[in-house]
Amino acid sequence: MKIKKGDTVKVIAGKDKGKEGTISRVFPKKMQVLVEGVHMVQRHKRATRRGSQGQVVSKPMPIDVSNVALIVKGKPVRVGYSVEGEGDTQKKVRVARPSGAHI
């Protein structure tokens, strides 16, 4: 998965298309991410004790990683990898596809 926790992303598909947010959690096996403030759903919580009230809680739900694009210098870009170094010192780094700039 080319997107990591802490990245700023823009939603490119779905009901929240155009919104931006920071990734708070990543689910690699499901290929989904949790973006703060995006794809909010309401859950109704039952009262747990006598005398307490139930409530409606808003919480973010995961969205597919293919529906978000990483933002670099204010623009959404695709992400690729580049290998730097020689021999034992090789390192794989993320790069923005159009410009080749390191992320």
All heavy atoms as an XYZ file, in Angstrom:
784
protein
N       0.854     -1.169      0.000
C       0.000      0.000      0.000
C       0.903      1.236      0.000
O       1.828      1.335      0.793
C      -0.904     -0.024      1.229
C      -1.943      1.048      1.178
S      -3.081      1.066      2.574
C      -3.864     -0.500      2.449
N       0.631      2.167     -0.890
C       1.507      3.316     -1.087
C       1.142      4.527     -0.234
O       1.833      5.525     -0.252
C       1.494      3.707     -2.562
C       2.024      2.599     -3.446
C       1.935      2.942     -4.899
C       2.440      1.787     -5.733
N       2.353      2.055     -7.151
N       0.058      4.426      0.510
C      -0.380      5.529      1.365
C      -0.205      5.109      2.814
O      -0.513      3.978      3.177
C      -1.835      5.909      1.046
C      -1.898      6.466     -0.371
C      -2.374      6.892      2.041
C      -3.256      6.863     -0.818
N       0.325      6.040      3.635
C       0.645      5.706      5.017
C      -0.091      6.600      6.004
O      -0.649      7.624      5.629
C       2.147      5.857      5.244
C       2.979      4.956      4.375
C       4.437      5.159      4.638
C       5.265      4.238      3.765
N       6.684      4.363      4.070
N      -0.038      6.215      7.264
C      -0.644      6.994      8.336
C       0.033      8.365      8.403
O       1.248      8.477      8.291
C      -0.465      6.257      9.660
C      -1.048      6.959     10.852
C      -0.816      6.136     12.107
C      -1.329      6.858     13.323
N      -1.141      6.069     14.538
N      -0.792      9.411      8.559
C      -0.256     10.765      8.647
C      -0.228     11.512      7.327
O      -0.019     12.723      7.308
N      -0.449     10.823      6.205
C      -0.488     11.479      4.893
C      -1.757     12.313      4.760
O      -2.800     11.947      5.283
C      -0.462     10.448      3.759
C       0.886      9.793      3.582
O       1.881     10.324      4.110
O       0.952      8.743      2.912
N      -1.656     13.408      4.029
C      -2.829     14.209      3.703
C      -3.339     13.733      2.353
O      -2.564     13.641      1.396
C      -2.474     15.702      3.642
O      -1.913     16.083      4.899
C      -3.705     16.541      3.383
N      -4.638     13.422      2.291
C      -5.215     12.877      1.065
C      -6.474     13.639      0.677
O      -7.075     14.336      1.481
C      -5.558     11.370      1.220
C      -4.316     10.539      1.399
C      -6.523     11.136      2.352
N      -6.856     13.475     -0.588
C      -8.090     14.047     -1.104
C      -8.953     12.905     -1.614
O      -8.447     12.000     -2.285
C      -7.779     15.018     -2.240
C      -8.993     15.717     -2.792
C      -8.594     16.766     -3.800
C      -9.794     17.587     -4.199
N      -9.416     18.704     -5.059
N     -10.240     12.942     -1.282
C     -11.170     11.900     -1.732
C     -11.528     12.183     -3.186
O     -11.952     13.294     -3.525
C     -12.429     11.861     -0.842
C     -13.387     10.797     -1.326
C     -12.061     11.623      0.601
N     -11.335     11.194     -4.057
C     -11.571     11.393     -5.488
C     -12.818     10.676     -5.989
O     -13.194     10.816     -7.152
C     -10.346     10.961     -6.327
C      -9.971      9.508     -6.055
C      -9.176     11.873     -6.038
C      -8.873      8.966     -6.933
N     -13.474      9.895     -5.116
C     -14.702      9.196     -5.512
C     -15.566      8.956     -4.290
O     -15.080      8.860     -3.172
C     -14.354      7.868     -6.176
N     -16.875      8.884     -4.516
C     -17.806      8.578     -3.439
C     -18.572      9.794     -2.966
O     -18.484     10.873     -3.540
N     -19.299      9.630     -1.876
C     -20.181     10.688     -1.390
C     -19.423     11.894     -0.851
O     -19.966     12.987     -0.786
C     -21.134     10.154     -0.326
C     -20.485      9.829      0.997
C     -21.513      9.453      2.035
C     -20.867      9.361      3.404
N     -21.822      9.268      4.464
N     -18.186     11.722     -0.451
C     -17.375     12.811      0.095
C     -16.328     13.300     -0.897
O     -15.282     13.821     -0.506
C     -16.701     12.365      1.388
C     -17.686     12.132      2.504
O     -18.618     12.946      2.622
O     -17.539     11.144      3.251
N     -16.600     13.151     -2.174
C     -15.646     13.548     -3.216
C     -15.260     15.016     -3.061
O     -16.115     15.882     -2.877
C     -16.285     13.330     -4.589
C     -15.374     13.645     -5.747
C     -16.053     13.335     -7.062
C     -15.147     13.652     -8.217
N     -15.767     13.286     -9.496
N     -13.948     15.288     -3.090
C     -13.450     16.647     -2.975
C     -12.967     17.011     -1.581
O     -12.231     17.980     -1.416
N     -13.343     16.253     -0.569
C     -12.917     16.557      0.799
C     -11.469     16.121      1.014
O     -10.986     15.181      0.387
C     -13.802     15.845      1.821
C     -15.187     16.420      1.941
C     -15.917     15.776      3.093
C     -17.318     16.325      3.239
N     -18.040     15.672      4.337
N     -10.798     16.836      1.926
C      -9.424     16.503      2.272
C      -9.342     16.146      3.744
O     -10.140     16.619      4.551
C      -8.502     17.687      1.989
C      -8.381     18.016      0.531
C      -7.423     19.164      0.270
O      -6.705     19.575      1.205
O      -7.390     19.642     -0.863
N      -8.379     15.319      4.089
C      -8.185     14.937      5.474
C      -6.879     14.196      5.664
O      -6.175     13.879      4.706
N      -6.568     13.911      6.922
C      -5.351     13.193      7.276
C      -5.700     11.750      7.618
O      -6.703     11.484      8.271
C      -4.692     13.857      8.499
O      -4.475     15.226      8.204
C      -3.351     13.219      8.812
N      -4.867     10.839      7.187
C      -5.101      9.425      7.462
C      -4.745      9.138      8.914
O      -3.639      9.424      9.360
C      -4.282      8.539      6.506
C      -4.795      8.740      5.090
C      -4.343      7.084      6.931
C      -4.145      7.887      4.058
N      -5.711      8.575      9.647
C      -5.478      8.267     11.052
C      -5.203      6.781     11.277
O      -4.574      6.414     12.257
C      -6.661      8.708     11.904
O      -7.835      8.093     11.461
N      -5.671      5.932     10.372
C      -5.443      4.493     10.485
C      -5.403      3.862      9.115
O      -6.063      4.339      8.189
C      -6.573      3.849     11.273
C      -6.112      3.342     12.625
C      -7.202      2.663     13.358
N      -6.879      1.244     13.470
C      -7.664      0.366     14.041
N      -8.813      0.709     14.525
N      -7.302     -0.882     14.124
N      -4.645      2.778      8.984
C      -4.524      2.063      7.717
C      -4.843      0.592      7.967
O      -4.394      0.014      8.949
C      -3.089      2.203      7.144
C      -2.933      1.417      5.872
C      -2.752      3.657      6.898
N      -5.648      0.013      7.069
C      -5.993     -1.408      7.144
C      -5.449     -2.100      5.893
O      -6.153     -2.232      4.889
C      -7.511     -1.589      7.241
C      -8.133     -0.849      8.394
C      -8.735      0.390      8.203
C      -8.102     -1.374      9.670
C      -9.310      1.079      9.255
C      -8.676     -0.695     10.741
C      -9.277      0.530     10.533
N      -4.188     -2.557      5.923
C      -3.556     -3.100      4.708
C      -4.222     -4.360      4.161
O      -4.294     -4.530      2.939
C      -2.128     -3.401      5.136
C      -1.937     -2.847      6.477
C      -3.272     -2.532      7.054
N      -4.705     -5.232      5.023
C      -5.321     -6.470      4.528
C      -6.607     -6.196      3.763
O      -6.933     -6.889      2.804
C      -5.584     -7.429      5.686
C      -4.323     -8.041      6.228
C      -4.625     -9.060      7.287
C      -3.331     -9.643      7.829
N      -3.568    -10.590      8.911
N      -7.352     -5.186      4.194
C      -8.605     -4.826      3.530
C      -8.391     -3.784      2.438
O      -9.329     -3.461      1.713
C      -9.593     -4.251      4.543
C     -10.066     -5.216      5.583
C     -11.063     -4.508      6.475
C     -11.501     -5.342      7.632
N     -12.422     -4.610      8.513
N      -7.182     -3.200      2.357
C      -6.864     -2.116      1.418
C      -7.780     -0.917      1.659
O      -8.352     -0.339      0.737
C      -6.958     -2.585     -0.043
C      -5.907     -3.608     -0.424
S      -4.236     -2.984     -0.339
C      -4.181     -1.968     -1.781
N      -7.939     -0.554      2.934
C      -8.786      0.571      3.312
C      -8.033      1.509      4.246
O      -7.062      1.103      4.898
C     -10.051      0.084      4.014
C     -10.999     -0.660      3.110
C     -12.262     -1.082      3.822
O     -12.278     -1.289      5.032
N     -13.339     -1.214      3.071
N      -8.482      2.769      4.276
C      -7.893      3.764      5.161
C      -8.999      4.497      5.908
O     -10.131      4.578      5.441
C      -7.025      4.782      4.387
C      -5.794      4.131      3.832
C      -7.801      5.467      3.283
N      -8.644      5.038      7.075
C      -9.571      5.821      7.888
C      -9.096      7.266      7.819
O      -7.995      7.579      8.266
C      -9.552      5.315      9.328
C     -10.665      5.757     10.231
C     -11.986      5.149      9.771
C     -10.393      5.330     11.649
N      -9.913      8.137      7.222
C      -9.547      9.539      7.041
C     -10.376     10.386      8.003
O     -11.593     10.226      8.083
C      -9.797      9.988      5.582
C      -9.337     11.414      5.373
C      -9.101      9.056      4.602
N      -9.702     11.279      8.734
C     -10.385     12.119      9.720
C     -11.376     13.051      9.034
O     -11.026     13.746      8.085
C      -9.368     12.941     10.501
C      -8.466     12.112     11.377
C      -7.389     12.932     12.046
O      -7.360     14.160     11.855
O      -6.562     12.326     12.743
N     -12.622     13.047      9.500
C     -13.640     13.954      8.993
C     -14.278     13.547      7.673
O     -15.055     14.296      7.111
N     -13.963     12.364      7.183
C     -14.500     11.900      5.897
C     -15.252     10.595      6.112
O     -14.844      9.764      6.929
C     -13.359     11.691      4.878
C     -13.877     11.119      3.578
C     -12.646     13.000      4.615
N     -16.359     10.417      5.394
C     -17.201      9.221      5.456
C     -17.724      9.009      6.869
O     -17.617      7.926      7.450
C     -16.432      7.997      4.961
C     -17.344      6.852      4.603
N     -17.228      5.628      5.185
C     -18.383      6.745      3.745
C     -18.157      4.813      4.706
N     -18.873      5.478      3.824
N     -18.295     10.078      7.427
C     -18.852     10.026      8.772
C     -20.225      9.356      8.728
O     -21.045      9.671      7.865
C     -18.994     11.429      9.355
C     -17.695     12.196      9.452
S     -16.529     11.491     10.595
C     -17.230     12.037     12.131
N     -20.456      8.443      9.657
C     -21.751      7.780      9.760
C     -22.265      7.954     11.185
O     -21.487      8.187     12.111
C     -21.679      6.284      9.399
C     -21.306      6.104      7.953
C     -20.722      5.545     10.298
N     -23.559      7.828     11.351
C     -24.153      7.973     12.672
C     -24.497      6.601     13.227
O     -25.142      5.791     12.551
C     -25.402      8.843     12.612
C     -25.099     10.278     12.287
C     -26.344     11.135     12.298
O     -27.441     10.651     12.095
N     -26.142     12.426     12.533
N     -24.096      6.377     14.462
C     -24.401      5.132     15.153
C     -25.246      5.468     16.380
O     -24.918      6.388     17.123
C     -23.115      4.428     15.606
C     -22.291      3.898     14.464
C     -22.959      2.683     13.877
N     -22.207      2.173     12.751
C     -22.719      1.942     11.555
N     -23.987      2.195     11.328
N     -21.994      1.468     10.590
N     -26.292      4.706     16.582
C     -27.162      4.924     17.730
C     -26.702      4.022     18.867
O     -26.656      2.796     18.715
C     -28.616      4.608     17.354
C     -29.169      5.559     16.354
N     -28.792      5.553     15.026
C     -30.056      6.572     16.489
C     -29.442      6.516     14.389
N     -30.213      7.148     15.251
N     -26.334      4.640     19.978
C     -25.871      3.890     21.141
C     -27.002      3.738     22.149
O     -27.691      4.703     22.465
C     -24.696      4.602     21.807
C     -23.412      4.472     21.004
C     -22.239      4.942     21.797
C     -21.864      3.864     22.774
N     -20.610      4.133     23.486
N     -27.161      2.551     22.650
C     -28.174      2.251     23.646
C     -27.705      2.736     25.015
O     -26.510      2.784     25.292
C     -28.379      0.743     23.669
C     -29.408      0.269     24.656
C     -29.584     -1.212     24.555
N     -30.118     -1.541     23.237
C     -30.151     -2.767     22.726
N     -29.670     -3.770     23.403
N     -30.657     -2.995     21.538
N     -28.633      3.072     25.866
C     -28.304      3.460     27.241
C     -27.697      2.256     27.944
O     -28.252      1.158     27.913
C     -29.543      3.936     27.957
N     -26.581      2.454     28.626
C     -25.898      1.322     29.250
C     -26.295      1.117     30.704
O     -26.206      0.018     31.217
C     -24.372      1.520     29.181
O     -24.042      2.795     29.744
C     -23.886      1.453     27.748
N     -26.711      2.174     31.375
C     -27.118      2.060     32.773
C     -28.522      2.613     32.960
O     -29.025      3.343     32.120
C     -26.171      2.862     33.665
C     -24.782      2.362     33.673
C     -23.973      3.194     34.643
N     -22.571      2.876     34.485
C     -21.594      3.705     34.724
N     -21.863      4.929     35.132
N     -20.353      3.349     34.584
N     -29.087      2.275     34.079
C     -30.390      2.824     34.389
C     -30.262      4.324     34.616
O     -29.342      4.772     35.292
C     -30.897      2.190     35.670
C     -32.303      1.764     35.558
C     -32.647      0.966     36.760
N     -33.382     -0.183     36.300
C     -34.419     -0.648     36.928
N     -34.797     -0.153     38.072
N     -35.071     -1.661     36.445
N     -31.140      5.104     34.034
C     -31.114      6.549     34.222
C     -30.258      7.278     33.195
O     -30.356      8.486     33.060
N     -29.396      6.571     32.482
C     -28.596      7.240     31.454
C     -29.362      7.222     30.138
O     -30.260      6.410     29.930
C     -27.240      6.554     31.283
O     -27.422      5.260     30.757
N     -29.012      8.130     29.263
C     -29.716      8.237     27.995
C     -28.891      7.632     26.864
O     -27.658      7.641     26.903
C     -29.969      9.703     27.661
C     -31.061     10.341     28.475
C     -31.374     11.720     27.957
O     -30.530     12.391     27.401
N     -32.605     12.150     28.154
N     -29.596      7.139     25.868
C     -28.929      6.714     24.658
C     -28.548      7.950     23.854
O     -29.008      9.053     24.140
N     -27.692      7.772     22.874
C     -27.264      8.922     22.090
C     -26.910      8.509     20.675
O     -26.727      7.332     20.395
C     -26.081      9.596     22.765
C     -24.908      8.675     23.013
C     -23.825      9.344     23.828
O     -23.858     10.538     24.027
N     -22.874      8.563     24.303
N     -26.796      9.501     19.805
C     -26.384      9.279     18.430
C     -24.942      9.758     18.319
O     -24.635     10.907     18.614
C     -27.280     10.039     17.437
C     -26.816      9.814     16.023
C     -28.724      9.601     17.598
N     -24.049      8.863     17.915
C     -22.623      9.168     17.830
C     -22.188      9.171     16.375
O     -22.512      8.247     15.626
C     -21.804      8.122     18.619
C     -20.324      8.403     18.511
C     -22.239      8.091     20.063
N     -21.454     10.204     15.962
C     -20.892     10.273     14.616
C     -19.472      9.745     14.658
O     -18.689     10.155     15.511
C     -20.846     11.722     14.131
O     -21.833     11.952     13.197
N     -19.138      8.840     13.737
C     -17.773      8.335     13.691
C     -17.376      8.059     12.246
O     -18.218      7.753     11.399
C     -17.615      7.091     14.555
C     -18.333      5.861     14.074
C     -18.059      4.715     15.023
C     -18.118      3.388     14.299
N     -17.725      2.278     15.144
N     -16.060      8.187     11.944
C     -15.604      7.929     10.578
C     -15.521      6.433     10.310
O     -15.217      5.652     11.203
C     -14.221      8.574     10.536
C     -13.749      8.548     11.940
C     -14.986      8.661     12.801
N     -15.808      6.040      9.078
C     -15.699      4.650      8.665
C     -14.616      4.556      7.598
O     -14.338      5.525      6.890
C     -17.040      4.161      8.099
C     -18.152      4.091      9.129
S     -17.851      2.915     10.446
C     -18.193      1.400      9.605
N     -14.004      3.393      7.455
C     -12.939      3.245      6.460
C     -13.457      3.364      5.035
O     -14.604      3.020      4.753
C     -12.407      1.827      6.710
C     -12.972      1.381      7.984
C     -14.190      2.197      8.257
N     -12.589      3.888      4.157
C     -12.908      3.934      2.729
C     -11.780      3.251      1.966
O     -10.662      3.134      2.467
C     -13.120      5.375      2.216
C     -11.890      6.234      2.444
C     -14.317      6.004      2.854
C     -12.008      7.612      1.835
N     -12.075      2.805      0.768
C     -11.092      2.088     -0.029
C      -9.946      3.004     -0.432
O     -10.152      4.173     -0.735
C     -11.760      1.499     -1.273
C     -10.932      0.386     -1.869
O     -10.945     -0.724     -1.328
O     -10.243      0.645     -2.870
N      -8.751      2.454     -0.441
C      -7.556      3.250     -0.741
C      -7.567      3.751     -2.186
O      -6.947      4.776     -2.493
C      -6.281      2.433     -0.418
C      -6.047      1.343     -1.434
C      -5.070      3.331     -0.316
N      -8.292      3.087     -3.066
C      -8.356      3.530     -4.461
C      -9.195      4.789     -4.628
O      -9.153      5.429     -5.680
C      -8.931      2.421     -5.343
O     -10.274      2.163     -4.999
N      -9.960      5.164     -3.592
C     -10.809      6.350     -3.661
C     -10.151      7.597     -3.087
O     -10.806      8.626     -2.951
C     -12.131      6.100     -2.941
C     -12.969      5.061     -3.638
O     -12.822      4.845     -4.839
N     -13.823      4.395     -2.917
N      -8.867      7.507     -2.748
C      -8.146      8.673     -2.239
C      -6.870      8.884     -3.038
O      -6.308      7.940     -3.592
C      -7.803      8.534     -0.728
C      -9.047      8.476      0.120
C      -6.918      7.354     -0.460
N      -6.425     10.145     -3.096
C      -5.177     10.495     -3.772
C      -4.322     11.307     -2.809
O      -4.822     12.208     -2.126
C      -5.454     11.294     -5.037
N      -3.044     11.009     -2.767
C      -2.105     11.709     -1.898
C      -1.922     13.141     -2.386
O      -1.858     13.394     -3.586
C      -0.765     10.987     -1.907
C       0.316     11.524     -0.998
C      -0.072     11.312      0.458
C       1.627     10.841     -1.279
N      -1.854     14.095     -1.446
C      -1.665     15.496     -1.807
C      -0.209     15.875     -1.569
O       0.313     15.708     -0.467
C      -2.591     16.415     -0.992
C      -4.028     16.131     -1.376
C      -2.245     17.870     -1.219
C      -5.039     16.978     -0.674
N       0.442     16.353     -2.634
C       1.816     16.833     -2.568
C       1.843     18.237     -3.147
O       1.433     18.455     -4.286
C       2.777     15.921     -3.349
C       4.193     16.474     -3.316
C       2.736     14.510     -2.794
N       2.286     19.201     -2.351
C       2.349     20.612     -2.760
C       0.991     21.118     -3.228
O       0.870     21.827     -4.221
C       3.401     20.819     -3.842
C       4.803     20.496     -3.374
C       5.806     20.692     -4.468
C       7.179     20.249     -3.991
N       8.149     20.237     -5.089
N      -0.073     20.692     -2.540
C      -1.416     21.179     -2.819
C      -2.149     20.504     -3.956
O      -3.279     20.862     -4.254
N      -1.526     19.519     -4.607
C      -2.180     18.840     -5.725
C      -2.246     17.337     -5.478
O      -1.312     16.754     -4.937
C      -1.405     19.081     -7.017
C      -1.443     20.503     -7.489
C      -0.832     20.613     -8.866
C      -0.966     22.026     -9.386
N      -0.433     22.149    -10.731
N      -3.351     16.693     -5.878
C      -3.425     15.238     -5.753
C      -2.541     14.573     -6.806
O      -2.552     14.963     -7.978
C      -4.906     14.925     -5.994
C      -5.468     16.108     -6.672
C      -4.609     17.279     -6.333
N      -1.738     13.602     -6.375
C      -0.820     12.911     -7.289
C      -0.908     11.409     -7.079
O      -1.346     10.928     -6.043
C       0.647     13.355     -7.072
C       0.827     14.815     -7.400
C       1.106     13.065     -5.662
N      -0.457     10.672     -8.093
C      -0.293      9.241     -7.948
C       1.071      8.992     -7.311
O       1.971      9.815     -7.416
C      -0.378      8.552     -9.312
C      -1.781      8.578     -9.888
C      -1.824      7.967    -11.266
N      -1.037      8.800    -12.174
C      -0.236      8.305    -13.118
N      -0.094      7.018    -13.267
N       0.436      9.108    -13.906
N       1.221      7.852     -6.667
C       2.456      7.550     -5.944
C       3.142      6.365     -6.588
O       2.506      5.380     -6.959
C       2.161      7.235     -4.460
C       3.434      6.946     -3.707
C       1.413      8.375     -3.825
N       4.455      6.468     -6.724
C       5.259      5.374     -7.232
C       6.445      5.160     -6.319
O       6.604      5.846     -5.310
N       7.303      4.216     -6.676
C       8.496      3.942     -5.896
C       9.726      4.108     -6.760
O       9.687      3.902     -7.975
C       8.474      2.510     -5.341
C       7.497      2.309     -4.214
C       6.350      1.555     -4.399
C       7.722      2.864     -2.967
C       5.453      1.362     -3.368
C       6.829      2.680     -1.928
C       5.699      1.924     -2.136
O       4.812      1.744     -1.115
N      10.832      4.475     -6.128
C      12.119      4.585     -6.788
C      13.156      3.976     -5.873
O      13.076      4.116     -4.651
C      12.444      6.054     -7.059
O      13.728      6.177     -7.603
N      14.145      3.297     -6.447
C      15.197      2.686     -5.658
C      16.434      3.565     -5.750
O      16.889      3.899     -6.845
C      15.516      1.257     -6.147
C      16.644      0.650     -5.343
C      14.278      0.395     -6.066
N      16.961      3.949     -4.586
C      18.149      4.784     -4.538
C      19.289      4.037     -3.895
O      19.076      3.180     -3.046
C      17.871      6.056     -3.732
C      16.959      7.020     -4.407
C      16.842      8.318     -3.626
O      17.240      8.338     -2.447
O      16.362      9.287     -4.198
N      20.502      4.392     -4.241
C      21.683      3.805     -3.620
C      22.227      2.648     -4.428
O      21.667      2.233     -5.451
N      23.357      2.133     -3.952
C      24.042      1.032     -4.633
C      24.277     -0.119     -3.672
O      24.505      0.090     -2.475
C      25.398      1.529     -5.162
C      25.304      2.607     -6.225
C      24.741      2.080     -7.527
O      25.028      0.912     -7.872
O      24.008      2.827     -8.191
N      24.239     -1.322     -4.170
C      24.566     -2.514     -3.387
C      23.739     -2.676     -2.130
O      22.511     -2.756     -2.170
N      24.424     -2.725     -0.985
C      23.752     -2.953      0.300
C      23.036     -1.723      0.817
O      22.236     -1.807      1.749
C      24.767     -3.410      1.347
C      25.322     -4.792      1.039
O      24.642     -5.532      0.305
O      26.411     -5.115      1.534
N      23.306     -0.556      0.256
C      22.710      0.679      0.760
C      21.482      1.106     -0.040
O      21.080      2.253      0.004
C      23.745      1.824      0.744
O      24.181      2.024     -0.600
C      24.915      1.504      1.638
N      20.895      0.180     -0.778
C      19.715      0.517     -1.558
C      18.540      0.815     -0.645
O      18.352      0.167      0.380
C      19.341     -0.622     -2.502
C      20.254     -0.718     -3.683
C      19.785     -1.779     -4.659
O      18.934     -2.597     -4.325
N      20.324     -1.771     -5.846
N      17.755      1.807     -1.044
C      16.602      2.205     -0.263
C      15.447      2.526     -1.201
O      15.634      3.186     -2.219
C      16.950      3.439      0.572
C      15.947      3.786      1.619
C      16.469      4.894      2.496
C      15.495      5.169      3.608
N      15.941      6.238      4.475
N      14.266      2.028     -0.857
C      13.078      2.279     -1.668
C      12.367      3.505     -1.107
O      12.043      3.550      0.071
C      12.164      1.057     -1.617
C      11.020      1.085     -2.584
C      10.467     -0.307     -2.784
C       9.212     -0.516     -2.014
N       8.529     -1.768     -2.315
N      12.137      4.518     -1.961
C      11.483      5.751     -1.516
C      10.245      6.009     -2.366
O      10.168      5.593     -3.522
C      12.440      6.970     -1.601
C      13.556      6.833     -0.610
C      12.974      7.150     -3.006
N       9.270      6.707     -1.770
C       8.050      7.064     -2.498
C       8.310      8.322     -3.317
O       8.978      9.249     -2.851
C       6.894      7.316     -1.542
C       6.451      6.103     -0.781
C       5.183      6.338     -0.009
N       5.312      7.416      0.954
C       4.287      7.996      1.561
N       3.065      7.599      1.305
N       4.464      8.960      2.422
N       7.766      8.359     -4.515
C       7.895      9.530     -5.377
C       6.538      9.882     -5.966
O       5.677      9.025     -6.152
C       8.917      9.311     -6.523
C      10.312      9.134     -5.986
C       8.532      8.134     -7.392
N       6.352     11.182     -6.255
C       5.140     11.638     -6.934
C       5.312     11.317     -8.409
O       6.341     11.629     -9.008
C       4.956     13.135     -6.724
N       4.318     10.696     -9.019
C       4.439     10.215    -10.382
C       4.731     11.299    -11.434
O       5.664     11.154    -12.187
C       3.185      9.440    -10.783
C       3.233      7.990    -10.373
C       4.301      7.262    -11.158
N       4.572      5.955    -10.630
C       3.997      4.841    -11.048
N       3.100      4.866    -11.981
N       4.322      3.694    -10.509
N       3.959     12.363    -11.526
C       4.217     13.291    -12.620
C       5.579     13.986    -12.529
O       6.273     14.097    -13.511
C       3.106     14.327    -12.518
C       2.139     13.802    -11.551
C       2.803     12.762    -10.742
N       5.964     14.419    -11.320
C       7.180     15.218    -11.191
C       8.397     14.390    -10.796
O       9.526     14.806    -11.036
C       6.951     16.318    -10.152
O       6.717     15.739     -8.887
N       8.202     13.272    -10.138
C       9.324     12.470     -9.654
C       9.897     12.986     -8.351
O      10.944     12.548     -7.902
N       9.205     13.948     -7.721
C       9.667     14.516     -6.452
C       9.508     13.511     -5.327
O       8.526     12.763     -5.271
C       8.881     15.777     -6.134
N      10.473     13.499     -4.403
C      10.410     12.589     -3.257
C       9.334     13.045     -2.282
O       9.128     14.237     -2.075
C      11.750     12.541     -2.535
C      12.823     11.925     -3.353
N      12.932     10.567     -3.534
C      13.829     12.468     -4.062
C      13.956     10.309     -4.302
N      14.533     11.450     -4.656
N       8.671     12.070     -1.683
C       7.605     12.373     -0.720
C       8.153     12.158      0.681
O       8.778     11.186      0.951
C       6.369     11.488     -0.969
C       5.849     11.766     -2.361
C       5.315     11.700      0.070
C       4.744     10.848     -2.803
